Amino acid sequence: MTPPLASLPLGAAFVAFALVSAWAVGLVARFAVRWPSPGQRLPSTALRAAVVFAPAVLGAVGCAALALPNPLVGCHCAEHGLHHPHLCALHLVFALPLVTPSAYLVGAWLALVAPGVLRLVRDAIASARWTRAVRRLPAVALDGVAVRLADCGAPTAFTIGALSPVIVVDRVLFRSLSDEERRAVVHHERAHVERRDGLTLLAMRLCVSLFPGPAGQRLVEAWRAAAEQSCDRHAAGKLGDPTAVAAALVAVEKIRAQGSRRAALPAHAMGALAGDDLSRRVLALLEVNTPPQRTEPLLANDVFATAIVAASALLLTFVWPGDGFHHAIETLLGHLIH
């Protein structure tokens, strides 16, 4: 038995743990998490991103605990005998009875997620083409922020690009806004660049595609809403006036409503347009306890913040007593295949 094939049960274990976690997280999000009332500040974007990444993290932690129940001691196979299959990183051959059912599980999972992953790949390619196209446009500077003015066919402003984001504003919209409104829009988009929201969105959509659950897309949209509010607060801090940002949001939506067309943006673009969330974002900016002269302090990549949590969780697998969990899973698998 070749090592890659013998290690298939560990891969199947990761998939199983991640899918179960995705459904558990999705059910909790659907039935236990309520959408905040208008004007209420949404939970932090890092927290929402962590919820989306949780299935992959929990799957990795569960798989690590299963493969390395006691990493400081080493192999435990001799202690438990061979009365059931063993999942051991040192002796993959003991997992041979699990190869066939693992292949069925992994095959079914690949068939399930393939359409979503292909759709994500198409969206990523389209976003990359958009980014290359707008990067060729000459840049104008506003408050030290580079902006590309483009003929988008509809009044819009957005940030696009996962690794090297670009800020794009429609020419008609740019000319229609006052200087203060332009500054609000540009600093809002600059916040998306500094936060690397395009990269975070891509990673979140990948997790939702690989580990679909009952509320995956809803969680991604909730993160987007929280990210827009965070960027609004950053712009308010830069301008020193939350009402100026609120007025800019209203002005942009008025101009957009007067147009006969709607901009067809790539799926990975992050935009200043409020749309149906206008009232929530305006009320959040105008709430009494909003600091008027403070720049939003957290402009960190949510992927990076979540990666720190994930790394900490993985480190726990080297200190917890995982042998009981490991042996229970092995015994259960032994009963299922015999």
TORLUMVEX-74300 format. One record per residue: residue number from 1; residue in one letter; chain; x negated, y negated, z negated of N, C-alpha, C in turn. Coordinates in pm, whole numbers. Each point is the difference from the previous one (the first is absolute). Example, Ala and Ser with C-alpha at 12.3 -4.5 7.8 and 13.67 -1.06 7.14 Angstrom:
     n   res   chain      n.x      n.y      n.z     ca.x     ca.y     ca.z      c.x      c.y      c.z
     1     A       A    -1319      569     -780       89     -119        0      -90     -120        0
     2     S       A       35     -105       72      -82     -119       -6       77     -109      -73
END
This chain:
     n   res   chain      n.x      n.y      n.z     ca.x     ca.y     ca.z      c.x      c.y      c.z
     1     M       A      -85      119        0       85     -119        0      -88     -124        0
     2     T       A       19      -87       93      -81     -121        8       39      -95     -112
     3     P       A      -95      -79      -54       31      -93     -108      114      -97       31
     4     P       A        7      -59      121      113      -91       26      135       67      -14
     5     L       A       12      123       49      128       70      -10       28       42     -143
     6     A       A     -104       43      -72       19       40     -139       35     -118      -89
     7     S       A      -38     -121       40       33     -119      -80      138      -56       33
     8     L       A       70       63       93      132      -48       39       98       -8     -117
     9     P       A       -1       97      -95       92      -12     -114      -19     -128      -81
    10     L       A     -123      -48      -12      -22     -125      -73       60     -117       76
    11     G       A      -14        2      133       65     -105       80      150        6      -12
    12     A       A       56      122       -1      144       14      -16       44      -48     -138
    13     A       A      -84       23     -102       34      -47     -134        6     -152       -4
    14     F       A      -95      -65       66        3     -146        6      128      -50       66
    15     V       A       36       61      114      122      -40       70      122       20      -88
    16     A       A        6      116      -68      116       29      -83       12      -98     -116
    17     F       A     -111      -26      -69        3      -95     -111       41     -139       48
    18     A       A      -55      -42      113       29     -134       51      146      -13       42
    19     L       A       55      103       67      140       -6       42       94       -1     -120
    20     V       A      -28       84      -98       83        0     -122       -8     -136      -68
    21     S       A     -120      -57       -7      -16     -132      -61       75     -107       78
    22     A       A       -4        9      135       70      -98       83      150        3      -28
    23     W       A       57      118      -11      143       10      -29       31      -46     -141
    24     A       A      -87       33      -96       24      -44     -137       -5     -152      -10
    25     V       A     -104      -59       60      -13     -146       -2      117      -64       74
    26     G       A       38       57      115      111      -56       77      131        5      -75
    27     L       A       28      111      -68      125       11      -75        4      -98     -117
    28     V       A     -113      -15      -68       -6      -98     -109       22     -140       54
    29     A       A      -65      -32      113       15     -133       59      143      -25       46
    30     R       A       65      102       52      135      -18       52      103      -18     -110
    31     F       A      -13       75     -109      106        1     -101      -35      -77     -127
    32     A       A     -128      -29      -22      -38      -64     -125      -51     -142       17
    33     V       A      -39      -38      121      -56     -133       23      105      -89       65
    34     R       A       29     -109      -63       98      -94       53      -70     -117       67
    35     W       A       62      -47      108      -54     -117       70       23     -124      -85
    36     P       A     -103      -83      -23       17     -118      -84      104      -96       56
    37     S       A       60      -76      -88       99      -98       41      -66     -115       73
    38     P       A       75      -76       83      -58     -114       72      -66      -98      -96
    39     G       A     -118      -46       37      -73      -93      -84      -96       66      -96
    40     Q       A       18      130      -25      -88       72      -89     -127       41       73
    41     R       A     -114      -22      -63     -127       36       62      -12      152        9
    42     L       A      -41       48      115      -13      144       21     -123       53      -73
    43     P       A       -1      130      -35     -119       59      -62     -122      -15       89
    44     S       A     -118       13      -60     -123      -23       74      -11       93      120
    45     T       A      -66      -49      103      -18       81      120      -88      121      -27
    46     A       A      -99      -16      -88      -88      113      -32       79      113      -63
    47     L       A       96      -33      -87       83      103      -62       84       71      105
    48     R       A       60      -76       90       83       62      104      -85       85       94
    49     A       A     -120      -48       33      -88       79       86      -41      130      -70
    50     A       A      -25       -9     -130      -38      120      -75      110      105        3
    51     V       A      126      -45       -3      112       95        7        1       73      134
    52     V       A      -29      -72      108       -3       62      133     -116       97       12
    53     F       A     -116      -36      -56     -118       86        8        3      114     -101
    54     A       A       94       -4      -95        3       99     -108        6      145       49
    55     P       A       82       35      101        3      140       43     -137       52       44
    56     A       A      -74      -79       78     -132       44       44      -95       14     -118
    57     V       A        7      -95      -94      -88        5     -117       34      120      -88
    58     L       A      130       19      -28       41      113      -84      -31      133       68
    59     G       A       16        4      132      -35      122       72     -147       33      -12
    60     A       A      -85     -103       11     -144       21      -12      -38       42     -142
    61     V       A       63      -64     -100      -29       36     -139       43      143      -29
    62     G       A      122       37       44       47      136      -22      -87      103       68
    63     C       A      -43      -30      122      -86       93       75     -136       13      -68
    64     A       A      -54     -112      -51     -129        5      -69       10       82     -128
    65     A       A      110      -18      -74       18       77     -123       17      148       30
    66     L       A       61       30      115       23      139       37     -130       68       44
    67     A       A      -82      -74       75     -125       57       52     -111        0     -104
    68     L       A        2     -100      -90     -105      -12     -101       64      -14     -137
    69     P       A       54      106      -56       70      -11     -128      -91      -43     -114
    70     N       A     -127       35        8      -96      -39     -102     -135      -21       66
    71     P       A      -19     -115       67     -120      -22       83     -131       12      -77
    72     L       A        2      -29     -131     -124        2      -77      -43      142      -35
    73     V       A       93       95       10      -32      139      -32      -30       80      124
    74     G       A       77      -23      107      -22       71      125      109      102       25
    75     C       A      -36      110       66       97      100       42       66       68     -120
    76     H       A      129       23       10       76       65     -107       63      130       48
    77     C       A      -31       43      122       69      114       60      -14      126      -85
    78     A       A     -119       24      -55      -22      123      -76       84        5     -127
    79     E       A       38     -116      -53       77       -4     -123      143       49       19
    80     H       A       56      -19      120      141       31       23       22      125       82
    81     G       A     -105       62       50       18      121       79       55      -31      137
    82     L       A       37      106       72       46      -16      138      143       50       17
    83     H       A       82      -15     -106      138       47       10       89      -98       75
    84     H       A      -53     -118       35       74      -96       82     -101      -79       83
    85     P       A       46      -71      104      -94      -79       83      -71     -106      -83
    86     H       A     -121      -31       41      -77     -103      -69      -28     -116       95
    87     L       A       12     -120      -54      -37     -122       73     -127      -53      -65
    88     C       A     -110       33       60     -130      -35      -57      -86      -63      108
    89     A       A      -57     -116      -30      -84      -69       97     -130       76       27
    90     L       A      -40       88      -92     -124       76       17       22      135       66
    91     H       A      119       56      -15       29      132       56      129       -8       82
    92     L       A      -11      -56      118      118      -19       84       61      132       45
    93     V       A      -80      107        1       50      128       50      111       55      -89
    94     F       A        6      -41     -127      104       49      -89      137      -58       33
    95     A       A        5      -99       88      128      -61       38       55       57      130
    96     L       A      -59      109       49       43       58      128      150       32        6
    97     P       A       62       53     -106      143       30        9       88     -123       24
    98     L       A      -56     -119      -24       79     -123       15      -18      -65      136
    99     V       A      -88       54       83      -30      -66      127      122       -6       91
   100     T       A       71      112       15      115        2       92      112      -94      -45
   101     P       A       48        9     -127      103      -97      -40      -48     -144        5
   102     S       A     -130      -21      -26      -54     -136        8        4      -51      143
   103     A       A      -29       88       96        4      -39      141      141      -40       41
   104     Y       A      101       74      -49      139      -36       30       35     -137      -58
   105     L       A      -42      -23     -124       30     -128      -65      -67     -116       73
   106     V       A     -128       14       30      -72     -108       69       56      -22      139
   107     G       A       35      109       70       59      -14      134      133      -72       -3
   108     A       A       86       35      -97      129      -68      -13      -19     -147      -33
   109     W       A      -99      -29      -86      -27     -140      -36      -49      -79      120
   110     L       A      -89       58       80      -49      -70      119      114      -27       99
   111     A       A       90       98       16      113      -22       91       92     -109      -52
   112     L       A       13       -9     -132       87     -101      -60      -55     -141       16
   113     V       A     -131      -16      -21      -58     -134       -4      -52      -47      135
   114     A       A      -12       90       98      -59      -37      129       71     -118       66
   115     P       A      135       -3        9       65     -115       66      -32     -133      -68
   116     G       A        3       -2     -132      -30     -124      -71     -144      -44       17
   117     V       A      -92       94       -2     -142      -34       18      -25      -51      141
   118     L       A       61       63      100      -16      -47      138       57     -141       16
   119     R       A      113      -26      -62       59     -134        6      -93     -101      -66
   120     L       A      -61       38     -111      -94      -88      -68     -122      -28       87
   121     V       A      -49      102       68     -116      -18       90       35      -96      113
   122     R       A      120       16       58       42      -92      107        8     -143      -52
   123     D       A       55      -18     -120        9     -134      -58     -138      -59      -26
   124     A       A      -92       84      -48     -136      -48      -27      -70      -42      128
   125     I       A       19       77      107      -60      -36      129       58     -131       52
   126     A       A      133      -16      -11       64     -124       44      -50     -119      -81
   127     S       A      -16       17     -131      -50     -108      -84     -144      -36       36
   128     A       A      -81      101       30     -138      -26       40       -6      -78      130
   129     R       A       89       32       93        4      -74      126       42     -145      -23
   130     W       A      100      -20      -85       42     -136      -33     -117      -77      -60
   131     T       A      -70       63      -93     -110      -68      -69     -109      -40       98
   132     R       A      -37       89       89     -103      -32      100       46     -113       91
   133     A       A      128        0       37       52     -103       91       -2     -137      -66
   134     V       A       50      -11     -123        8     -132      -64     -137      -48      -45
   135     R       A      -94       91      -22     -133      -42      -42      -72      -75      112
   136     R       A       40       24      124      -61      -71      113       48     -145        9
   137     L       A      110      -32      -66       53     -136        6      -88      -95      -79
   138     P       A      -10     -127       43      -78      -97      -78       64      -25     -136
   139     A       A      -82      -18     -101       49      -20     -136        2     -148      -34
   140     V       A      103      -39      -75        8     -134      -56      -12       14     -151
   141     A       A      -60     -100      -64      -21        6     -144       97      -92      -71
   142     L       A       62       50     -105       90      -79      -83      -33       32     -145
   143     D       A      -46     -100      -73      -46       20     -138     -110      106       -8
   144     G       A      -82        7      104     -109       97        1       41      141       35
   145     V       A      125       18       43       51      133       37       11        7      151
   146     A       A      -59      103       60        5       18      145      135       58       40
   147     V       A       66      -66       97      132       41       46       -2       11      152
   148     R       A       58      106       52       17       14      145      141      -42       37
   149     L       A       11      -94       93      130      -42       51       30       79      126
   150     A       A      116       65        3       35       88      112      142      -29       46
   151     D       A       28       33      124      136       -9       54       69      134      -26
   152     C       A       65        9     -114       60      127      -43      140       22       58
   153     G       A       57     -103       62      133       14       56      110      -21     -101
   154     A       A      -36      -18     -126       96      -26     -107      -77      -62     -116
   155     P       A       63      -87      -79      -70      -64     -112      -37      101     -107
   156     T       A     -126       21      -20      -45      100      -97     -140      -33      -48
   157     A       A      -37       55     -113     -135      -11      -55      -30      131      -70
   158     F       A     -119       54       22      -30      130      -58     -151       21       -7
   159     T       A      -38       99      -79     -139       45      -11       -6      143       49
   160     I       A      -96       29       86      -10      134       58     -144       47       -4
   161     G       A      -18      129      -20     -134       59       -6      -25       64     -135
   162     A       A      -46      125        0      -25       70     -125     -138      -31      -56
   163     L       A     -103        3       84     -137      -19      -47      -49     -143       16
   164     S       A       45      -68      105      -42     -138       25      124      -81       38
   165     P       A       80      -42      -98      129      -63       28      -14     -135       70
   166     V       A      101      -32       78        7     -126       74      134      -66      -29
   167     I       A       -1     -131      -19      123      -76      -24       48      -57      132
   168     V       A      128       23       31       59      -44      126      126      -81      -31
   169     V       A       13     -116       66      120      -82      -13       48      -35      140
   170     D       A      129       13       22       57      -37      129      -17     -151       23
   171     R       A      -35      -38      123      -25     -141       31      123      -86      -26
   172     V       A      116       47       42      123      -78      -19       27      -22     -148
   173     L       A      -16      105      -79       21      -13     -144     -100      -97      -61
   174     F       A     -127        9       41     -104      -85      -55       31     -147       27
   175     R       A       45      -30      124       31     -139       34      125      -50      -73
   176     S       A       90       90      -33      127      -40      -62      -12      -27     -149
   177     L       A     -104       48      -63      -16      -15     -144      -75     -128      -34
   178     S       A       28      -53     -119      -76     -114      -50     -138       47      -47
   179     D       A      -89      -96      -29     -134       37      -45        6       82     -129
   180     E       A       86      -40      -93       12       73     -126       54      141       22
   181     E       A       95       12       88       57      132       30     -102       90       70
   182     R       A      -81      -59       87     -105       79       64      -99       53     -103
   183     R       A      -39      -85      -94      -93       42     -103       58      114      -83
   184     A       A      128       -9      -31       65      106      -79       -3      133       74
   185     V       A       34       -5      129        1      123       80     -140       58       12
   186     V       A      -97      -86       28     -137       48       21      -58       61     -128
   187     H       A       22      -65     -114      -55       55     -125       73      127      -42
   188     H       A      127       11       35       71      126      -23      -66      112       79
   189     E       A      -27      -26      127      -63      103       83     -144       27      -44
   190     R       A      -68     -103      -46     -137       19      -49       -1       96     -120
   191     A       A      104       -7      -82       10       91     -114       10      145       48
   192     H       A       74       23      108        7      136       56     -138       48       43
   193     V       A      -79      -91       58     -135       36       44      -87       37     -119
   194     E       A        1      -83     -105      -84       24     -116       41      127      -74
   195     R       A      128       28       -2       51      119      -69      -18      128       83
   196     R       A      -37      -15      128      -10      115       90      131       77        5
   197     D       A      110      -73       12      131       65        1       20       88      122
   198     G       A      -63      -34      112       12       84      118      -58      138      -23
   199     L       A     -115        7      -68      -62      128      -32       86       78     -100
   200     T       A       51      -71     -100       85       66      -99      125       58       65
   201     L       A       63      -78       88      121       47       67      -28      124       84
   202     L       A     -112        0       70      -36      116       82      -19      124      -87
   203     A       A      -72      -16     -111      -23      113      -90      130       50      -62
   204     M       A       89      -92      -36      127       40      -59       87       75      101
   205     R       A        6      -50      121       79       70      102      -58      138       29
   206     L       A     -132       13       -7      -62      131       20       42       97     -111
   207     C       A       -2      -48     -125       42       86     -112      146       42       14
   208     V       A       86      -94       38      142       31       15       21       98      115
   209     S       A      -80      -13      106       13       91      114      -48      141      -36
   210     L       A     -108        9      -76      -56      131      -34       80       70     -109
   211     F       A       56      -78      -92       73       59     -112      137      -66      -11
   212     P       A       91       34       91      131      -66        2       84       35     -122
   213     G       A       66     -100      -54       89       19     -114      130      -74       23
   214     P       A       91        7      -96      133      -60       20        1     -153       -1
   215     A       A     -108      -65      -44        1     -147       -8     -131      -59       48
   216     G       A      -73       71       86     -131      -47       42        4     -133       72
   217     Q       A       86      -11      103        7     -123       77       52     -115      -85
   218     R       A       92       31      -90       53     -104      -88     -109      -56      -90
   219     L       A      -89       87      -48     -109      -45      -84      -97      -88       78
   220     V       A      -25       33      125      -88      -83       83       61     -138       20
   221     E       A      130       -5       30       66     -128       20        2      -81     -130
   222     A       A       14       68     -113       -5      -70     -129     -137      -61      -23
   223     W       A     -105       72       39     -135      -56      -11      -15     -121       90
   224     R       A       52        6      122      -11     -114       91       68     -123      -59
   225     A       A      117       20      -61       70     -114      -60      -81      -60     -113
   226     A       A      -60       86      -84      -83      -50     -109     -125      -70       53
   227     A       A      -58       51      108     -118      -62       59       33     -139       54
   228     E       A      117      -15       62       39     -131       52       15     -100     -114
   229     Q       A       60       42     -112       13      -90     -114     -137      -36      -57
   230     S       A      -91       95       -5     -134      -28      -50      -70     -103       88
   231     C       A       15       13      131      -61      -97       93       68     -136       -9
   232     D       A      131       -1      -26       69     -127      -23      -59      -73     -120
   233     R       A      -26       74     -108      -55      -63     -120     -141      -51       25
   234     H       A      -77       75       80     -135      -47       34        7     -131       77
   235     A       A       90       -7       98       15     -124       77       46     -114      -89
   236     A       A       90       30      -95       47     -104      -92     -115      -53      -84
   237     G       A      -90       89      -42     -115      -45      -76      -94      -86       83
   238     K       A      -18       35      127      -87      -78       87       57     -139       26
   239     L       A      131       -8       19       63     -129       27       28      -77     -128
   240     G       A        2       70     -114       31      -64     -126      147      -31      -18
   241     D       A       86       60       83      143      -32       -6       81      118       54
   242     P       A       62       78      -88       82      113       48      116      -44       89
   243     T       A       55     -119      -26      113      -45       81      -41      -24      145
   244     A       A     -126      -37       23      -47      -20      137       -2      132       76
   245     V       A      -39      107      -67        0      132       64      143       46       25
   246     A       A       89      -23      -97      140       36       18       61      -76      117
   247     A       A      -33     -129       11       52      -80      111      -55       50      133
   248     A       A     -125       44        1      -59       53      124       70      129       42
   249     L       A       32       86      -95       72      124       32      136      -31       62
   250     V       A       70      -96      -59      132      -38       54      -15      -60      139
   251     A       A     -102      -85       19      -20      -63      131      -31      104      107
   252     V       A      -83       97      -34      -34      105       97      125       80       37
   253     E       A       82       33      -98      120       78       28      101      -80       83
   254     K       A        8     -131      -22       89      -84       81      -45       -1      146
   255     I       A     -130      -16       20      -53        0      137       21      136       65
   256     R       A      -21      105      -76       19      135       54      146       25       35
   257     A       A       92      -51      -83      143       20       26       46      -73      125
   258     Q       A      -68     -111       34       38      -76      119      -46       66      129
   259     G       A      -97       89      -11      -51       67      119       93      110       46
   260     S       A       -7       29      127       87      104       58      -66      137       -2
   261     R       A     -129        4      -33      -73      127       -1      -61       25     -136
   262     R       A      -27      126      -27      -68       41     -122     -134       62       39
   263     A       A     -103      -35      -75     -133       51       32       -9      149      -27
   264     A       A      -54       73       96      -22      144      -16     -143       21      -48
   265     L       A      -17        7     -132     -133       11      -58      -39      146      -20
   266     P       A     -129       29        2      -45      136      -31       41       40     -141
   267     A       A       10      130      -22       48       50     -130      -93      -37     -114
   268     H       A     -130      -22       29      -96      -27     -106      -23     -149      -23
   269     A       A       77      -87       64      -17     -143      -19       68      -44     -129
   270     M       A      -65      -93      -71       57      -61     -120       31     -144       33
   271     G       A      127      -44      -19       40     -133       45       57      -87     -110
   272     A       A       -3     -132       26       55      -96      -95      151      -13       13
   273     L       A       59       57      105      143      -12       19       74       72     -112
   274     A       A       99      -67      -57       71       56     -115      117       88       40
   275     G       A       70      -38      107      114       80       44      106       13     -106
   276     D       A       48      123      -22      105       23      -98      -47      -21     -143
   277     D       A     -131       -8      -21      -55      -17     -135      -25     -146      -34
   278     L       A       53      -92       82      -28     -143      -19       43      -49     -137
   279     S       A      124       29      -40       50      -52     -127      -82       52     -117
   280     R       A      -39      127        4      -80       55     -110     -135      -70      -11
   281     R       A      -65      -21      112     -132      -61       -3        7     -147      -40
   282     V       A      100      -71       46       15     -141      -38       29      -12     -148
   283     L       A       93       81      -52       34       -6     -142     -119       39      -86
   284     A       A      -79       97       45     -118       40      -76     -102     -114       -8
   285     L       A      -13      -77      107      -91     -115       -1       50     -112      -90
   286     L       A      131      -14       -8       59     -111      -75       33       34     -144
   287     E       A      -29      123      -42       33       36     -138      -77      -88      -96
   288     V       A       57      -21     -117      -51     -101      -93     -142       31      -44
   289     N       A      -32      128      -21     -130       34      -58     -109       19      103
   290     T       A       20      -45      123     -106        9      100     -107     -106      -26
   291     P       A     -126       35      -24     -104     -100      -22      -19      -86      124
   292     P       A       12     -133      -11       -5      -84      119     -140      -23       55
   293     Q       A     -105       17      -82     -133      -38       46      -98      117       -7
   294     R       A       50      121       18      -87      116      -17        0       85      126
   295     T       A     -119       35       47      -10       91      113       25      142      -49
   296     E       A       73       76       78       26      140      -36     -133       71      -24
   297     P       A      -24       55     -123     -132       52      -32      -32      134       64
   298     L       A      102       82       25      -26      134       49       10        3      151
   299     L       A     -115      -18       66       -6       14      145      -96      114       31
   300     A       A       34      116      -51      -84      118       17       71      101       88
   301     N       A      -78       82       63       56      104       86       70      104      -86
   302     D       A      129       23       28       75       98      -79      -53      140       21
   303     V       A      -56       28      117      -61      131       23     -119       19      -95
   304     F       A      -81     -104      -17     -116        9      -88       43       18     -145
   305     A       A      102      -78      -42       49       12     -137       54      139      -27
   306     T       A       73       54       96       56      134      -17     -110      105        4
   307     A       A     -104      -23       80     -110       96        7      -70       13     -134
   308     I       A       -9     -110      -75      -61        6     -133       82       90      -92
   309     V       A      132      -15        6       88       85      -80      -14      146       43
   310     A       A       -5       22      132      -13      137       51     -131       63      -45
   311     A       A     -109      -77        8     -129       54      -43        1       34     -148
   312     S       A       64      -84      -80       11       28     -143       80      127      -25
   313     A       A      108       17       77       82      120      -16      -78      126       38
   314     L       A      -79       -9      106      -78      116       42     -108       33     -104
   315     L       A      -56     -102      -64     -100       26     -103       59       75     -118
   316     L       A      130      -18      -23       64       71     -111       -4      151       18
   317     T       A       -8       44      125       -3      145       24     -126       64      -56
   318     F       A     -101      -80      -31     -124       56      -53       -3        0     -153
   319     V       A      103      -53      -64        1       -3     -146      124       66      -59
   320     W       A      105       23       79      119       59      -59      -12      153       -8
   321     P       A       74       63      -89        2      147       -6       93       55      107
   322     G       A      -50       15      120       85       39      112       17      149       19
   323     D       A      -63       83      -84        4      143       22      141       57      -14
   324     G       A       77      -50      -97      136       49      -19       87      -29      121
   325     F       A       -7     -121       51       76      -37      119      -43       85      119
   326     H       A     -130       17       15      -54       78      111       50      145       -5
   327     H       A      -10       61     -117       38      141      -13      151       17       19
   328     A       A       79      -97      -46      145       10       18       38       -4      148
   329     I       A      -65      -87       77       29       -8      143      -43      129       70
   330     E       A     -116       53      -36      -46      125       60       96      115      -29
   331     T       A       46        7     -125       93      107      -38      131      -12       76
   332     L       A       50     -124       13      124      -22       75      -17       42      146
   333     L       A     -111      -37       60      -25       39      139      -10      152       14
   334     G       A      -60       63     -100      -10      145        4      135       68       -1
   335     H       A       93      -52      -82      135       56       -4       74      -25      131
   336     L       A      -25     -115       63       73      -34      123      -41       87      118
   337     I       A     -126       41        6      -46       75      118        5      151      -21
   338     H       A       25       44     -123        6      146      -25      145       45      -12
END
